[in-house]
Amino acid sequence: MLQIPVLREQTELVIAGLEKRNFRDAAQQIQSILDLDQKRRSLQTERDELQSRANNLAKEIGGLMKSGQKEQAEQLKSETSDLKQRTKTLDEEVQQLESQLQEALYKIPNIPHESVPAGKSSEDNEVVLEHGAVPQLPENAQPHWELIKQYNIIDFELGIKITGAGFPVYKGKGARLQRALINFFLDEALKAGYDEVQPPILVNEASGIGTGQLPDKEGQMYHDAADNLYLIPTAEVPITNLYRDEIVSADKLPIKNVGYTPCFRREAGSWGADVRGLNRLHQFDKVEIVQIQTPENSYAALEEMSQHIQGLLQKLELPYRVLRLCGGDMGFTSALTYDMEVYSAAQGRWLEVSSVSNFETYQANRLKLRQRTEGGKPQLLHTLNGSALALPRIVAALLENNQTPEGIKLPKVLHSYSGFEMITK
């Protein structure tokens, strides 16, 4: 959530940033928020003045009563009663305006970092780098949704029988490959200095609001209405919310956490080739890295996280590229996002496998996540997170890019984790 002082003091910069996102009626919506804020502050001032007047009168009444001037004291009591009633009315109006102001701020996305390119869609994203050569596959190479049938490692039909479309069943070496990747990703994060946590996969409404999934993405989240709990779309939500309403001491920073969870997304309205096989699921496994950083160090941390994720892809021997997302393709809460995509040789296209983002103070302001500063008031921290990595499209690329007439070869780094080097029929 953007901070009101930023909107007041950097109005033109905020509007320009929102326009880079192609946010509709940016100037009008920001002005509406500033008008609400001005009205709230005006009423607050009036309320405080009335409260101060009532306090002064109370002192006068005490003095009059001691000096025996009861008639004058009673007159002041009547005035004090009127002041208290007016103060109560103003306080209710201020609270109502504060609620309206917060709801309005929830609808405003984060301001893009100055390095974010302008653009409307994924076609306008900037390619930062490419790494690795596209593998040359045999003539009869097949996409992963055909390979998994031949090798009997993932069963979509069983998933439909048990739950529905988008909930596959992993079998045999398919299940072992999932476990191998999860353990590999976790071990690499631990080597990089992250502390592992295992958070709940259901979160309350306050947690969804804290990281920005609510009220923006409620339609994409599975919701248990009876208990008002949400299945997590990513481990970012519970891990970052570990620090909601916290004031962190400087010696505890930076905070670096990693966690593995299943993730759940309704993916309403998705269709076409992008959703075939493992390309888009309702339930999938992911390892997430999260950092809580000081403002001056957060962008160095973002680059460090990007390098960590790239290192995973290099060890998996997958060709990949890094994109800097344009304003129109960034997530609602992000200030800067890098997407990592691997090349699927059988599908002949790039598949997104990770996003790593810096949210600056946007989430921290919602979370009330701050650090102690010497001699000053608490300062908002910066939050960052990244997929390191999401499994489905990694598995898809590994199967497709490593298919041979003899079977599917696994990259060397996974041999000790999986207990096998090749998937055979």
N, C-alpha and C positions, 0 to 999 in steps of 0.2 A: 504494500500500500504506500502510495506517495505521501510525503509529509506536507502538511499544510504550509509551513514556512517556506518550503521549496516552491510551492505553487504561487505563493504571494511574492516572493523575492525574485524568482526566475521564470515568470509567467511565459515570456516569449520563447525561452529555451524549452520549456515543457511542451508548449503547443507545437513547436517545430519537431520535437522528438516524436510526439504522437502522430503528427502528419507523416513522418518517415515510416511509421507503422501502418499508414493509410487508415488511421482511426477516424471514424466519421464525426463531423461537427466538433472537432477538438476544441477550437476556440470557444464555441458556445457552451460546451460542457464544463470547461475549466472556469469560465466566467460565472456559470451557475453555481459552481462550488464556492468560488470566492465570494459571491453574493450571500450565500448561506453562512459562510464563515464570518463575514462582516456583520450580519444580523446577529449571529450568536455572540460575537465579541461585544457588540453594542448592548445586548441584553445582559451579558455577564457584568459589564461595567455598571449598568444601572442597578442590577441586583446587589453588587458589592457595595455600591454607595448607600443603598437603602439599609443593608446589613450593618454598615459602619454607623449610620445615623441611629439605628435601633440600639446598637451597643452603647453609643454615647448617651442616648436618652436613659438607658438603664442605669448608668452611673449617676446621671442627674437625679433620677427618681430616688435612688438610694440616699443621696445627699439631702433631698427635700424631706424625705421621711424622717431622717435623723434630726433635722432642724424643726420638725413639727409642722411643715407646710404641706399638710395632707391634701388639701384641695388642689393645689398646683400639681402635686404628684399624681393625683388621679387623672388630671387632664393629660399629663404626659403618658400615663399608662394607656389611655385610649389611643393616643397617637402611635404609641409603640405597637399596639395590637394591630392597627391598620398597616403599619410598616411591615410587620411580620407576615400578614396575609398577602400583601403585595409581593414581598420577597419570595414567599412560597410559590405564588403564581409564576413569577419570573423564573424561578428555579426549574419548575416543570417545563416551561417553554424552552429554556436552555437545554435541558435534557432531551427534549423532543428534537430540537435542532441538531444536537450532537449525534443523535441516532440517524437523522436524515443525512447528515454530513458523512458519517461513516459508510452508510449504504451507497452514497454517491461515489465515494473514494474507492470502494470495492470494485466499481465498474470501470475504473480507469487503469489501463495496463501500465507496466513499467516503462520508463524512458530509456530508449536504446543508447548504448555507449556510442561515443563519437565515431568509432571505427566501423560501426555497423553500416553496411551498404544500403542505399535506398532500393526499394523493389516491392513488388506486389505478391510474388509467389516463389516457389522453389526454383523456378527457372532463373530467377535473379540472384540466387545465392552465389557467393564468391568461392571458387576453388582455391584453397590456400596451398595445398600440396597433394601430390600423388606418390604412392610408394608401391613398388613391386610390379612384376610383369604379369599380364593376363595369361593364365595357363592355356596350353593347347590341348584340347580334349579330343578323344577318338570320335570318329564320324557318327557313331551311334550313341553319343553322349545324351543323357536324359536329365530332366529337371528333378529336383529332390522328391517331389510328390510321386514320381514314378519309381525312383530308387528305393524309397522306404517300403514300397509294396514288395519289390523284388527281394529285398534283404530282410523283410519282416521285422523292422525295428521300431516303427511308429504306426499306430492303428487309429485312423480317424473315425472309422465306422464304429469301433467299440466306444470311442468317446461320445459319439452321437447317441448310441444306445444308452449309455450311462447318464449323460448330462445333456448334450446338444452339440451343434456345430461349433468349432473353435476350441474344443476341450480334448486334445488328443491323448491317447494312452501310449506311453513309451514302454517298449518291451525289450528284454534281452540286452543286446549290446547298445540299443538305443537308450535304454534307461541308464546303463553304465556310462555311456558317453555324456549324458546330462550330468551325472554325479561327478565325473572326471573334470568337466569344464567348471562346475561350481567350485570344486576344491582348488583347482588351478587358479581361478580368479581370486579366491579368498587368500590363498597363500601368497600370491603376488602382491596383493594389497597390504598384507601384514608386513612383508619385506619392505614396502614403501612407507611404513610408519603409521598405518591406519590401525585403529583399535576396533576389533570385531564386536558387533552387537547383534542380538537376535530379537528384533522387535515384534510386537503383535501385528497381525495382518488385517485386523479390524481397527478402525479409528473412529473417534467421535467427531461431531460437527466442528468443534473448536479446533481440532487438528487440521481438518480440511480447510478451514478458513485461514489458519496460521500459515500454511504454505501456498495458498492461492488456488487450490483445486475447487474450493467453494468461495463464492457462489458461481464461479465461472464454468465449471465442468461437471456439475451434478448429473447431467444427462449421460455422461460417459462412465459414471461410477455405479457399481452394484450397491444397492441400498437396502438395509434391513430396517423397514419402517417400524417394527415393533419396539426395537431398542434404539432406533435412530443412530445406527452405526453403518459405516461404509467399508467395503472391502478395498484395500489399498490398490491404487493404480501403479504405484512404485514405492520402494522402500524409502525414498526421499521423504515421504510424508511422516511416517512414525519416527524416523531417525532424527530429522530436523526438529520435530516437536519435542524431542527429549529435552530441548533447551528453551522451550516456551516459558515466558515469565521468569527468565534467569538473568541475573547480573553476574557476568563472568569476570573473575580477577585476571589481571594481565598474565600472571604466571601459568595460567591454564590454557593460554592460546599459543598456537592455533589448535583447534579441536579437529581431529581427523577420525572419522568413523567409517567402517565398511560393514555391510550387512547383506546376507542372502535372504530373499523372500520369493514366494510365488507372487505374481502380480495379476490383477484382474481389471479388464477394460471391456466395456460393452461394445465399443467400436460401432456404435449405431450409424447406419447409413453407408457403411463400407461395402464395396463390391468391386468386381472386375479382377484383372490378372494380379493386382497387388495383394489380394487376399488368398490366393491359392496356396495350399499346403501350409507350410510354416510361416509364410510371409506376414500373416496377421492372425493373431489368436485372441481369444477371450481370456485365457489363462496361460501364463508363461512364467519361466523362471528368470531371475535377474539378480546380479550382484551390483550393488550400488555403493559409490563412494560419496561421502559428504564432508565438507569442510566448513568450519566457522572461523572467519578470518577478520583481522583488522582491516579497515578501509584501505590503508596504504599498502597492504600486502596481498589484497585479494586477486589482482590481475596477474601477478606473478604466480599465485597459487593456481589460477585457471590454466595457465600455460603448463605448469607442472602436471596438472591432472590430465591435460590433453596428451602430454608426452607419455604418461603412465598408460593410458588407454592405447595409444599407438604402439607402445612396447608389447602389449598383449597381442595385438594383431600381427606384429612382426614375428613373435614367437609361435603363433599359430600358422605362419607362412601364408597369410592371406593378403592379396593385393588390396590396397585401400586408398581412400582419399579423404581429405579433411575439408569441410566446407565451413565458411563463416556465413551464418544465416542472415538474410536481408531483413529489413524492418517488417515486411509483410508476411514473413514466414516464421518469425520467432514466436516462442511461447509467451503467454500473457504476462508472466511474472519475470521474464528474463531481461537482463540488460545487454548481455552478449552470449551467444550460443555457438559452439562448434559442433557440427554433426560429423560423425565418422561413418563412412560407407565402405562396405566390402564389395568387390566385384564378383558377381555370380556368372561364371562362364557359361553354364548351361542355359540360364535365362537370358544371358546377354545384356545384363543391366546391373546398376549399382543398387545395393540394399543397405538402408540405414541400420546400423547396429548399436549406435551410441550417440547420445547428446551430452555435452558437458557445458554447464551454464554458470554464469555469475549473476546473482540476483541483486547484488549490491545491498542496499538497506530495505528493499521492497518487502521481502519476507520478514526480516528482522523487526520492521515497524509493526507488522501484524502480530508477530510473536512476542513483542516487547522483550527482545533479546538484545542485551546491552553489555558493555564492558565498563569496569570501574576506571576512572581517570583520576590522576593525582590533582587534587584541588579543584576539580570541576564536577559537573553533573554527569551521570552515566551517558555513554555515547553508543548509538546503534552500531552493531557489527554487520559484517557482510556474510551472506550464506552462499555456498556453491554446492553443486552436486553433478554427478556424472554416472552414466551406465558403464560398468566395468566388469562384465558386459552383459547385455541381454542375450539369452541363449538361442531363440528360435532361428533367427536369420544367420547367426554364426554357424549353427548346425547345418542349415540349408547350404551355405557356401562351402563348408567343409565336405559335405557329401558330394556336391556337384563338381567342385574343383579338383577333388582327389579321386574321382572314379577312374578305374582302370579295368581292362578285361578280366583281371584276377580278383578284383574287389575294390573296396574303398580304403585307401591308405590314410592313416591318421598322421598328423604332424608329430615329429619326434617328441616334443615337449609333453604330449599327452600319453605317451606309452606307459610311463610308470603310474600315472593316475588311473588309466582305464584298465590296465592289465592285458591289453592286446594292441597289436600294431595295425591290424587290418580287419575290416568288416567284410565277411564273405557270405555267400548264399548258403 
